[in-house]
Amino acid sequence: MVEVPGALGTKVSLFLRLGQVVFSSASLLFMSVGVQFYSYTSFCFLVTIMGLVIPWSTTLTMLDMYSLFIRCPVRVPGIMVIVVVGDWVLSILSLAAACASASVVDLLAHFDRSYCPLRLCGRYQISASMAFVSWFLTAISCLFNLWFVASSS
């Protein structure tokens, strides 16, 4: 079996998953705590997607920790395909949500300050940035696991 450095059950995968959890949680917190995000559909979309990424990444983080603890990676082909498809879908949705939120923030910031005060726009921008980082980490995880599935077939 080919050893892929970022495949499920490795230290690299654990750090990628922890990063996904941290950045998606930060994005969710910056968007939803004390801010009226529900006025814009793209912000609601971002909150929904980050709400899906957090449990997915947390579950896979626990699986990575378990695999590292028992020193036997859980790499059943059917499970790996589910992980790849889940990462792929969440990666695309995260990118879409981050792009939509970033474009709305840019539009609000340049349109008129009455729609988006400086404090709120800053929080929205930080949230979109954190969502982009979370997307990037999810895409990397997806590519590593896809590489493993393709090389083990």
Stockholm file with secondary structure:
# STOCKHOLM 1.0

chainA/1-153         MVEVPGALGTKVSLFLRLGQVVFSSASLLFMSVGVQFYSYTSFCFLVTIMGLVIPWSTTLTMLDMYSLFIRCPVRVPGIMVIVVVGDWVLSILSLAAACASASVVDLLAHFDRSYCPLRLCGRYQISASMAFVSWFLTAISCLFNLWFVASSS
#=GR chainA/1-153 SS CCCCTTSTTSHHHHHHHHHHHHHHHHHHHHHHSSSCGGGSHHHHHHHHHHHHHHHHHHHHHHHHHHHHHHTCCCCCHHHHHHHHHHHHHHHHHHHHHHHHHHHHHHHHHHHCTTTSCHHHHHHHHHHHHHHHHHHHHHHHHHHHHHHHHHHHC
#=GC SS_cons         CCCCTTSTTSHHHHHHHHHHHHHHHHHHHHHHSSSCGGGSHHHHHHHHHHHHHHHHHHHHHHHHHHHHHHTCCCCCHHHHHHHHHHHHHHHHHHHHHHHHHHHHHHHHHHHCTTTSCHHHHHHHHHHHHHHHHHHHHHHHHHHHHHHHHHHHC
//
